[in-house]
């Protein structure tokens, strides 16, 4: 079984956040290895009642490219 690269994890997370939040711009900050998982962090803009806010996220991806955990919070 092949292990995904950091670039693969970035692409998977970027596409996931774009679809989940219905946005175009996703900024990936870091990709770190934690055991068998890659932890991807970054930010994306969201619109709340006509105001744009930054939302930070942390998404855990397993070695097969499956998303195992997501967390989003406002900055």
C-alpha positions in Angstrom: 0.0 0.0 0.0 1.5 3.3 -1.0 1.8 6.2 1.4 0.5 9.7 0.3 3.0 12.5 0.0 2.7 16.0 1.7 1.6 17.4 -1.7 -1.1 14.7 -2.1 -2.4 15.6 1.4 -2.4 19.3 0.5 -4.4 18.6 -2.6 -6.9 16.3 -0.8 -7.5 18.9 2.0 -7.7 21.8 -0.3 -10.4 20.1 -2.4 -12.2 19.0 0.7 -12.4 22.5 2.2 -13.4 24.0 -1.1 -16.3 21.7 -1.4 -17.3 21.8 2.3 -17.2 25.6 2.6 -18.2 26.4 -1.0 -15.2 28.7 -1.5 -12.3 29.1 -4.0 -9.4 30.2 -1.8 -7.8 27.8 0.7 -4.4 28.5 2.2 -2.4 25.5 3.6 0.0 26.5 6.3 1.6 23.2 7.4 1.7 19.5 6.8 3.1 17.5 9.7 3.5 13.8 10.3 2.0 12.5 13.5 2.4 8.7 13.7 0.5 7.2 10.7 -1.3 10.4 9.9 -0.6 13.7 8.2 -2.0 16.8 10.0 -2.8 19.6 7.6 -3.5 23.1 9.0 -4.5 26.3 7.2 -7.0 29.1 6.8 -9.9 29.9 4.5 -12.2 32.9 4.2 -15.9 32.6 5.2 -18.8 35.0 4.9 -20.9 35.6 7.9 -23.8 38.1 7.5 -21.9 40.0 4.8 -18.6 40.2 6.6 -15.6 38.2 5.6 -13.8 36.3 8.4 -10.8 34.0 8.5 -11.5 30.5 9.6 -8.6 28.2 10.7 -8.7 24.4 10.2 -6.9 21.3 11.1 -7.6 18.1 9.1 -6.1 14.7 9.7 -5.5 12.5 6.7 -4.5 8.8 6.9 -1.9 7.1 4.8 -4.5 6.1 2.2 -5.7 9.7 1.7 -8.9 9.4 3.7 -9.9 12.3 6.0 -10.2 11.0 9.6 -10.7 14.2 11.6 -11.7 17.9 10.9 -11.9 20.9 13.1 -12.7 24.5 12.1 -12.6 27.6 14.2 -12.8 31.4 13.7 -9.6 33.4 14.2 
